[in-house]
């Protein structure tokens, strides 16, 4: 399967085969592939809650417009974006800086500069915090869906859910925004796959305002 096949073949499918599991090793491979997504200063402010248990998926489904694919898919992911991932003291920010020290990309004397730049770029306002976390987590989420397709699976990203209710149901800390849910599995073969929807043309996408 070429990358062009993956891009044009990916669909947000509505019907998953609940009898066809996604092995843990395969899911881990998908996540590892998606982890190669870019992020600002390589901070990687993304995390996943992986739901396989039917009861757990039903706990989520009741807050997600009762979309049946949440529970029918063998795996549904709650995608988390850490709005505080840029902050000094965050364990992954500190790991990121340490890795840059180890590689020679930074020196210890740049630590306070690094903290200051991250705060000014990503933590200057609530809007910037959310933009930072969701933008970078979006790169990861799209990479995950493409990785899944490249390995023969289908996905469906969802933003039809009650963020506060999901946060409460799964005791998700306040620093995490929840940009989307993703169901992962195999398309149910007795259903009809919908054709690709319309897309903007190049001329509609490319704009200027000056």
N, C-alpha and C positions, 0 to 999 in steps of 0.2 A: 504494500500500500504506500503510494507516494504521499508527500505532504499535501499536494493538491487534492488527492483523493480524500484525505482526512478532512481538509477544510470544507470541501463541497459535500462530503458524506455525513458530516455531523448534523444531527437533528436534536431538537428538544422533544424527545419522545414521551408520549403520555401513557404507554402501556408496557409494563415490564413483566417478564416471566417470573412469578414468585417461587417457582420450583427450581430455577437455575441459579445456583449460588455464585458469588464472586469470591474465590478463594482468598484467604488473607495474604498469601504471597503475591498474588496478582494485584490486589489493592495496594499493597506496599510498593510494588513496582510503579504503579500509576502515581502514587504520592511522591515517590523519589524522582520520577521524571518531572513532575510539576514543580518540584522544589528548585529546579534550575531556572525558574522564572526570575526576571530582574526585579530589583527593588532599590529604592533610594539608599545610597551608602551601604547596600546589601543588608539592611536591617531585618528584612523578612518578617514583617509584623503579622504573619498569618498562623492560624492554628485550626485544627479540625476536631469536632466531636463526631466519632464514628458510631452510627446506630445500626446494629444488626438484629437485636432482639425485637420481636414483634411488638411486645408491650411497650418498649421504649419508642418504637416508631409510631405507635398509636398515641402515645403521650404527645409526640410532636404533631401528629396529623390533626389533632383536635384544635391546635393553634395555627394551622396552616390551611384554613378554608376547607378542611376535611378532604384535601386532595388525596385520592386513593393511591396515587403513585408513591406517596411518602411511605406507605406501609407495604405496597406490593413489590417495590424494588428491594432486592436483597440487602442493599446498603443505601442509607441516606445519611448525608453529611451535613452537619451544621458548621458553616464556614464562619470563622471568627477573625476579626480585624482588631488588633491591639492599638487603641488610640494613644496609649502611653509607651509604645515601643521605641519611641525616639528619646525617651527621658534617661538621663544619667542614672545609673543604678539598675535599670532594667537588665535582667540577666542576659538577654540575647543581644542587647546593645553592647554590654560589657564583653560578651564573647566575641562579638563582631570586631570591636576595637582590638582585643587581644589577638585575634587572628590576623588583623592587619599589621600589628606589631611583629607577629611571628613571620609574616611573609615579607616584611620590609617595606610595605606600602605606607606605613605610618611610623613615627617615632614617639617615644613617651612624651616628649615636650609638646606634642600636638594634641594631647588628650583634652585639655580645656577648650582649645579651639574647636575640636570635633564636637564636644558637648554643646558649645555655643551655636555652631552652625546647625546642628540638628534641631535645637530648640527654636532658632529663628525661622528655619524652613518648615518645620513640622509641628511645632508646639506653640506658635505665636497666638493662636486663637482656637476656640472650639471648632470652628469651621475647618481650620487647617489640620487639626488633629484628625477629624473624620476624613477629610480629603486624603491625607497622608496614608491612613490605615486602609481605607477602602480602595484607593487607587492601586496600591501595591498588592493588596490581597486580590483585587480583580485580575491582575496579571497572573497570579498563582491559580485562581479559579479557572480562568480560561485555559491555561496550560494543562490543568488537570483534566478538563473535558476533552481537550484534543489528545492528550495522552491516552485516555480511556478509549477514545475512538480508534486510535492507532493500534490498540490491542484487541479490537473486536467488540468492545462494549459500547453501550449507549448511555446517555445522561439526560437529565432535565434540570436546568437551573430554575429556582423559584424565588421570587420576592413577595409572593402572596402569603404572608404570615404576620402574626402579631409579635413584633420584636420583644416588647416588654413581657408578654406572656411566655414566650419561649425562654427568655432570660430567667424568669422566675421558676419555670418548670424544671430547668436543668441547672439552676443555681450558678448561672454564668456571671462572673464578676462584672462590675460596672465599667471597667476599662475596655471591655470588648464591645465593639459594634458588631452586629450580625448582618452583613450585607446580603447574604443569600443562603439558600439551602440547595443541595445538589443530590438528586437521586441517581444511583449508579447501578447498572445491571444489563440484562440482555432483553432486547425487544421481544415482545410476545408475538410469536410467529403467526398466530391466527388473526392478528389485527392488521389493518392496512396502514402502511407508513405514509404519512402525509407528505405532499410534495414541498419543495423548498418555497419559502415565502419570498415576497419581493424584497429587494435591497436597493438602497440608493445607488445611483450611478456615480461614476467618478466626478462628473461635472456637478452633480448635486452635493457631493461631499467637499470638494475643494472650494473654499470661499476666501474672500478678503473684505475688509471693512474700511480701509483707508481711501 
